[in-house]
Amino acid sequence: MPKRPCDDTSHPNQACKVEDRGQREQSDIADNQRTLDSLEQQGDFDFVYERYSLWSHAGMSFGHNHHIPTILEVNAPLIEEQKRYRGLIDEAGAESITRRCFEDASLIVTVSEQVAKFVSTYPEASGKVHVLPNGVNLERFEASSKRALCHHEQFTIGFVGTLKPWHGVENLLQAFAVLAPNYSHARLRIVGDGPMRTELEKLTHQLRIAHKVCFTGAVAPEKMADELAKMQVGVAPYPHDIDCYFSPLKIFEYMAAGMAVVASDVGQNPDVIDRGASGFLYPAADISQLSEAIEKLILDPHLTQAMGQRGVR
């Protein structure tokens, strides 16, 4: 029978709201059947594309059972990430679902070589893994990338991302605190929200820089280009003590928006940033070098703009 054209109606599953982590994990596993039932009711599909998540196998199972192509997108080694940052009760269940997804997938797309190495440790993924890094649509950032060449009345250093431990925002605050007393026109803009926000806001008061730091909270994706247009420099201050397996979307967005980039020298960052041309790299554990890199850009707006335009290219 002919395939029914897909409409743009979403069918979200409601996440379990119970506080007990073990019960929440089991509820999420049970949701797979509800998703499978929903997929059966929607009719025929040409293929299934699913983002790998800790407790979901419904998309891959459905495609496998119906003999249609299945594509699994893997962004992180979620079992290890969950154990380190959030806590994991049913590790055996998570491992079983991961293996099931890899087994049922026709193709597995990873965002970095590091994630590809993780996936490839599973025999079920053999011969299926391809690396496809993140990217951005340059047209979304075209207006914000055309900055005027001038000494800005206000020079804004920016960060975009969720406020979680592996982003190292506390390092950026400490680096900015070194610079703030010497540059009255310098400001720091933190775009995003997350569990560390209260702690980070307290830190700005302890460092006596709260009057120069703006926390915007969460920003809708369609508003991100407007946010980046307010900044001259984008920082990715990943700390030294994390496994940087991700593809750095924030850096691609900074570059697309015509911003000079300052980033720690971890993970894919040295492959993405042309050192000294589109941005600066610094040793992840060295906050003083992070300060020095930002200071060079504050002192030289011409260099800042030139780096931003190289990043766009």
VEXDREN-2710 file (C-alpha; in Angstrom, 1 decimal):
% VEXDREN-2710
k/r/px/py/pz
1/MET/0.0/0.0/0.0
2/PRO/1.2/3.6/-0.6
3/LYS/2.9/5.4/2.2
4/ARG/0.7/7.9/3.9
5/PRO/2.2/11.4/3.8
6/CYS/3.5/12.6/7.2
7/ASP/1.8/15.5/8.9
8/ASP/3.6/17.9/11.3
9/THR/1.6/16.8/14.3
10/SER/3.7/15.8/17.3
11/HIS/2.7/13.1/19.7
12/PRO/4.6/13.6/22.9
13/ASN/4.8/11.1/25.8
14/GLN/4.4/12.6/29.2
15/ALA/7.5/12.1/31.4
16/CYS/6.9/10.5/34.8
17/LYS/6.8/13.0/37.6
18/VAL/7.6/10.8/40.6
19/GLU/10.5/11.8/42.8
20/ASP/11.9/8.3/43.4
21/ARG/14.5/7.8/40.7
22/GLY/14.1/4.0/40.6
23/GLN/10.3/4.3/40.1
24/ARG/10.9/7.0/37.4
25/GLU/13.3/4.8/35.5
26/GLN/10.8/1.9/35.5
27/SER/8.0/4.2/34.4
28/ASP/10.1/5.5/31.5
29/ILE/10.9/1.9/30.4
30/ALA/7.2/1.0/30.5
31/ASP/6.5/4.0/28.3
32/ASN/8.1/2.2/25.4
33/GLN/4.9/0.1/25.0
34/ARG/2.7/3.2/24.8
35/THR/5.0/4.6/22.2
36/LEU/4.9/1.4/20.2
37/ASP/1.1/1.4/20.3
38/SER/1.0/5.0/19.1
39/LEU/3.3/4.2/16.2
40/GLU/1.2/1.3/15.2
41/GLN/-1.9/3.6/15.1
42/GLN/-0.2/6.2/13.0
43/GLY/0.2/3.9/9.9
44/ASP/3.0/3.2/7.6
45/PHE/6.4/5.0/7.7
46/ASP/9.3/5.1/5.3
47/PHE/12.0/5.1/8.0
48/VAL/12.5/5.8/11.7
49/TYR/14.9/8.4/13.0
50/GLU/15.4/8.3/16.8
51/ARG/17.7/10.1/19.2
52/TYR/19.4/7.7/21.6
53/SER/18.1/8.2/25.1
54/LEU/18.6/6.2/28.2
55/TRP/15.3/4.4/28.5
56/SER/13.8/4.4/25.0
57/HIS/14.0/1.7/22.4
58/ALA/10.5/2.1/20.8
59/GLY/11.5/3.7/17.6
60/MET/14.3/1.3/16.8
61/SER/12.1/-1.7/17.8
62/PHE/9.2/-0.5/15.7
63/GLY/11.4/-0.1/12.6
64/HIS/13.1/-3.4/13.1
65/ASN/9.8/-5.2/13.6
66/HIS/8.3/-3.6/10.4
67/HIS/11.5/-4.1/8.3
68/ILE/12.0/-0.4/7.5
69/PRO/15.3/1.5/7.8
70/THR/16.1/2.8/11.3
71/ILE/18.6/5.6/12.0
72/LEU/19.8/6.2/15.6
73/GLU/21.5/9.5/16.5
74/VAL/23.9/9.2/19.4
75/ASN/25.2/12.4/21.1
76/ALA/26.7/11.0/24.3
77/PRO/27.7/7.9/26.3
78/LEU/24.5/8.3/28.3
79/ILE/25.0/5.5/30.8
80/GLU/28.3/6.9/32.0
81/GLU/26.9/10.4/32.0
82/GLN/23.9/9.4/34.0
83/LYS/26.0/7.6/36.6
84/ARG/28.4/10.6/37.0
85/TYR/26.0/13.5/37.1
86/ARG/22.5/12.3/38.0
87/GLY/22.6/8.8/39.4
88/LEU/21.5/5.5/37.9
89/ILE/19.6/2.8/39.6
90/ASP/18.8/0.2/36.9
91/GLU/22.2/0.1/35.2
92/ALA/21.5/-3.4/33.8
93/GLY/18.2/-2.1/32.3
94/ALA/19.9/0.9/30.7
95/GLU/22.7/-1.4/29.3
96/SER/20.1/-3.8/27.9
97/ILE/18.1/-1.0/26.1
98/THR/21.3/0.4/24.7
99/ARG/22.3/-2.9/23.2
100/ARG/18.8/-3.4/21.9
101/CYS/18.8/0.0/20.1
102/PHE/22.2/-0.6/18.6
103/GLU/21.1/-4.1/17.4
104/ASP/17.9/-2.8/15.8
105/ALA/19.5/0.2/14.2
106/SER/20.2/0.0/10.4
107/LEU/22.6/3.0/10.8
108/ILE/24.1/4.8/13.8
109/VAL/25.1/8.4/13.5
110/THR/27.4/9.9/16.1
111/VAL/28.3/13.6/16.5
112/SER/32.1/13.1/17.2
113/GLU/34.9/10.6/16.8
114/GLN/34.9/10.2/20.6
115/VAL/31.2/9.1/20.7
116/ALA/31.9/6.8/17.7
117/LYS/34.6/5.1/19.7
118/PHE/32.1/4.6/22.6
119/VAL/29.4/3.1/20.3
120/SER/31.9/0.9/18.6
121/THR/32.7/-0.9/21.8
122/TYR/29.3/-2.6/21.4
123/PRO/29.4/-5.6/19.0
124/GLU/25.8/-4.8/18.1
125/ALA/27.0/-1.6/16.5
126/SER/29.6/-3.2/14.3
127/GLY/29.7/-1.8/10.8
128/LYS/26.9/0.7/11.4
129/VAL/28.7/3.7/12.8
130/HIS/29.2/7.0/11.0
131/VAL/30.4/10.4/12.3
132/LEU/28.3/13.5/11.4
133/PRO/29.3/16.5/13.5
134/ASN/26.9/19.2/14.5
135/GLY/26.5/22.2/12.3
136/VAL/24.4/25.4/12.0
137/ASN/22.5/27.2/9.4
138/LEU/24.5/30.3/8.5
139/GLU/21.4/32.2/7.2
140/ARG/20.0/32.3/10.7
141/PHE/23.0/34.3/11.9
142/GLU/23.6/36.4/8.9
143/ALA/22.4/39.7/10.4
144/SER/24.3/39.2/13.7
145/SER/27.5/38.3/11.8
146/LYS/27.8/41.8/10.2
147/ARG/29.3/43.8/13.1
148/ALA/30.5/47.3/12.7
149/LEU/34.2/47.9/13.2
150/CYS/34.5/50.3/16.1
151/HIS/35.4/50.6/19.8
152/HIS/32.2/49.5/21.4
153/GLU/30.9/51.5/24.2
154/GLN/30.1/48.2/25.8
155/PHE/32.2/45.1/25.1
156/THR/30.2/41.9/25.9
157/ILE/31.7/38.5/26.5
158/GLY/29.1/35.8/26.1
159/PHE/28.4/32.2/27.1
160/VAL/25.5/30.1/25.7
161/GLY/24.5/26.7/27.2
162/THR/22.8/24.9/30.0
163/LEU/24.2/25.8/33.4
164/LYS/25.6/22.4/34.3
165/PRO/29.0/21.3/35.8
166/TRP/30.6/20.2/32.5
167/HIS/30.3/23.6/30.9
168/GLY/32.7/25.3/33.4
169/VAL/30.9/28.6/33.7
170/GLU/32.4/29.1/37.1
171/ASN/35.8/29.3/35.4
172/LEU/34.6/32.0/33.1
173/LEU/33.2/34.0/36.1
174/GLN/36.6/33.8/37.8
175/ALA/38.4/34.8/34.7
176/PHE/36.1/37.8/34.1
177/ALA/36.5/38.9/37.8
178/VAL/40.2/39.4/37.0
179/LEU/39.4/41.7/34.1
180/ALA/36.3/43.6/35.3
181/PRO/38.1/46.2/37.6
182/ASN/40.3/47.3/34.7
183/TYR/37.7/47.6/31.9
184/SER/34.7/49.5/32.9
185/HIS/33.0/48.9/29.5
186/ALA/33.3/45.1/29.7
187/ARG/30.2/43.0/30.5
188/LEU/29.5/39.3/30.7
189/ARG/26.3/37.7/29.4
190/ILE/25.3/34.2/30.4
191/VAL/22.5/32.8/28.1
192/GLY/20.8/29.7/29.4
193/ASP/19.5/28.1/32.5
194/GLY/20.1/25.0/34.6
195/PRO/20.7/23.6/38.0
196/MET/23.8/25.6/38.7
197/ARG/22.2/29.0/38.1
198/THR/21.7/29.9/41.8
199/GLU/25.2/28.8/42.7
200/LEU/26.7/30.8/39.8
201/GLU/24.7/33.9/40.7
202/LYS/26.0/33.7/44.3
203/LEU/29.5/33.4/42.9
204/THR/29.1/36.7/41.0
205/HIS/28.4/38.4/44.3
206/GLN/31.3/36.8/46.0
207/LEU/33.6/37.9/43.2
208/ARG/32.0/41.5/43.2
209/ILE/31.0/41.3/39.6
210/ALA/27.3/40.9/39.8
211/HIS/26.6/44.4/38.5
212/LYS/28.5/43.4/35.3
213/VAL/27.0/40.0/34.7
214/CYS/23.6/39.3/33.1
215/PHE/21.9/35.9/33.4
216/THR/19.2/35.9/30.8
217/GLY/17.7/32.5/31.7
218/ALA/16.5/30.2/28.9
219/VAL/16.2/31.6/25.4
220/ALA/14.1/30.2/22.6
221/PRO/16.1/28.9/19.6
222/GLU/14.5/31.4/17.3
223/LYS/15.8/34.3/19.5
224/MET/19.4/33.0/19.7
225/ALA/20.7/35.0/16.8
226/ASP/19.5/38.2/18.5
227/GLU/21.3/37.2/21.7
228/LEU/24.6/36.5/19.9
229/ALA/24.3/39.9/18.1
230/LYS/24.7/41.5/21.5
231/MET/28.1/39.9/22.1
232/GLN/31.6/40.4/20.6
233/VAL/33.3/37.2/22.1
234/GLY/31.9/33.8/22.7
235/VAL/33.5/31.6/25.4
236/ALA/33.4/27.8/25.7
237/PRO/35.2/27.3/29.1
238/TYR/34.9/23.5/29.4
239/PRO/36.9/22.3/32.5
240/HIS/39.9/19.9/32.3
241/ASP/38.4/17.1/34.4
242/ILE/35.5/16.1/32.0
243/ASP/35.4/13.7/29.1
244/CYS/34.7/16.0/26.1
245/TYR/33.0/13.7/23.7
246/PHE/30.5/16.1/22.3
247/SER/30.4/18.2/19.1
248/PRO/30.5/21.8/20.3
249/LEU/27.3/23.4/18.9
250/LYS/27.9/26.6/20.9
251/ILE/31.2/27.2/19.1
252/PHE/29.7/26.7/15.7
253/GLU/27.0/29.2/16.6
254/TYR/29.5/31.7/17.9
255/MET/31.5/31.4/14.6
256/ALA/28.3/31.7/12.5
257/ALA/27.4/34.9/14.3
258/GLY/30.8/36.5/13.6
259/MET/32.1/36.3/17.1
260/ALA/35.7/35.7/18.1
261/VAL/35.9/32.5/20.1
262/VAL/37.8/31.6/23.3
263/ALA/37.7/28.0/24.2
264/SER/39.6/25.4/26.3
265/ASP/41.8/23.0/24.4
266/VAL/39.7/19.9/25.0
267/GLY/37.7/17.5/22.8
268/GLN/37.0/18.7/19.3
269/ASN/37.8/22.3/20.1
270/PRO/41.4/22.3/18.6
271/ASP/40.0/20.8/15.4
272/VAL/37.2/23.4/15.1
273/ILE/39.1/26.6/16.0
274/ASP/41.9/27.9/13.9
275/ARG/44.2/29.0/16.7
276/GLY/45.0/32.7/16.5
277/ALA/42.9/33.1/13.4
278/SER/39.2/32.4/14.3
279/GLY/39.8/32.4/18.1
280/PHE/42.1/31.5/21.0
281/LEU/42.6/28.2/22.7
282/TYR/43.8/27.9/26.3
283/PRO/44.8/25.1/28.7
284/ALA/41.5/24.0/30.3
285/ALA/42.9/24.2/33.8
286/ASP/44.5/27.6/33.4
287/ILE/42.1/30.4/34.3
288/SER/44.8/33.0/34.0
289/GLN/45.3/32.2/30.3
290/LEU/41.5/32.4/29.8
291/SER/41.6/35.9/31.2
292/GLU/44.6/36.8/29.1
293/ALA/42.9/35.6/25.9
294/ILE/39.7/37.6/26.6
295/GLU/41.8/40.7/27.5
296/LYS/43.6/40.6/24.1
297/LEU/40.2/40.9/22.4
298/ILE/39.0/43.6/24.7
299/LEU/42.1/45.7/23.9
300/ASP/41.9/45.1/20.1
301/PRO/38.4/45.4/18.5
302/HIS/40.0/45.1/15.1
303/LEU/41.4/41.7/16.0
304/THR/38.1/40.7/17.5
305/GLN/36.2/41.5/14.3
306/ALA/38.8/39.8/12.1
307/MET/38.6/36.6/14.1
308/GLY/34.8/36.7/13.9
309/GLN/34.8/37.0/10.1
310/ARG/37.3/34.2/9.7
311/GLY/35.0/32.1/11.8
312/VAL/32.1/32.8/9.5
313/ARG/34.2/31.7/6.5
END
